[in-house]
């Protein structure tokens, strides 16, 4: 017989659990699972939370019973930054937007982007100099931003890279303010953190609105994202999208299209530098496949070990480290009943490091992704891009991009972490390195 609520912690100090979650979410969630199991209930302020930590539960929420859920609290807060874009929208409107944008991510279209990705990576690697020190997180953000500009927007946005990167850093550093109870009221106050968020968002808006204005002046003739959005017609009311509607969609894909991939690449370079045997096999595969020629798009599918490296990197450092869904109706799970309006949390970071599904889970081992090893794990023990109708629309784009960039840069360079540089995870909207990743460039 199902009881009403799963077990979980209580805190006598108002806001105590919320503070623990904000200060160190990984440690907080790990302790909950260790003490209470795979279904845990707790309150964050006035919000009821249920943490689910098993692949079967992940599958049921994201796929089997996905119609009983809407976006979670974090995406509700993100909506105030990104507006009504694909990431934050719901229901019929979300499906319409997804159908509109889907042609940009068809298989043949994605493959056509490959040469641009390689060209941009070659340009970056040729700018680097042996023994120079770089912040690889900045460099990967600059690279992936340029690729999004070229492929999805048909524009060169490299000149905006520093402005976008700094704005994203400000939003990441202060995003936790938006997660505070009653933050919608705090936003209206002249608090330093809220002022910084508004200024950062205004800066991003300037970049996106400038692109929209330029495309309108040029004429909507292309097949890129902006052209699709600007030529879209409202099926019910007729007429095209307003600049605000175009802004919401464009900003969502502009940021999502480079932020997650740049983080995945950054953590991968770090892991390669810390695991010389893996790095040696990585370089051996590149030399074998390329045979001293430049990379081409078709190489992405030939680089099996490089694909495994990327998969293992996103297991340890998933760019999207947690997902939330809000229950529309009461939801039975295990022996419990989760009340409607509760938020269900599912953490890729926790599941991806669970010893039940990964032997020696803290070890970086790309061989976990050999087909015969993968078959031994439940499917939803790994979900870096989500699942169901809200699965990341750019999954294949991001995967091909990351493999080609790793291979193109790795063909010429290896990277080494600067001694004593602090490596600290910053779990906010995405999983970022809090202090960047300073690395020295070394010629192969």
Secondary structure as UniProt FT lines:
FT   TURN            14..15
FT   HELIX           16..23
FT   HELIX           25..36
FT   STRAND          39..44
FT   TURN            45..46
FT   STRAND          47..52
FT   HELIX           55..59
FT   HELIX           60..64
FT   HELIX           66..68
FT   STRAND          69..71
FT   HELIX           73..82
FT   TURN            86..88
FT   HELIX           91..102
FT   HELIX           103..105
FT   HELIX           107..127
FT   TURN            130..131
FT   STRAND          133..135
FT   HELIX           136..152
FT   HELIX           158..160
FT   HELIX           161..178
FT   TURN            181..182
FT   HELIX           183..186
FT   TURN            187..188
FT   HELIX           192..218
FT   HELIX           225..231
FT   TURN            235..237
FT   HELIX           243..274
FT   HELIX           276..290
FT   TURN            291..292
FT   TURN            297..298
FT   HELIX           299..302
FT   HELIX           304..316
FT   STRAND          323..327
FT   STRAND          331..333
FT   TURN            334..335
FT   STRAND          336..338
FT   TURN            340..341
FT   STRAND          343..346
FT   HELIX           348..352
FT   TURN            355..357
FT   TURN            359..362
FT   HELIX           366..369
FT   HELIX           371..374
FT   TURN            375..376
FT   HELIX           379..381
FT   TURN            384..385
FT   HELIX           388..390
FT   TURN            393..394
FT   HELIX           395..410
FT   TURN            411..412
FT   STRAND          413..417
FT   TURN            419..420
FT   STRAND          425..427
FT   STRAND          431..433
FT   TURN            434..435
FT   STRAND          438..443
//
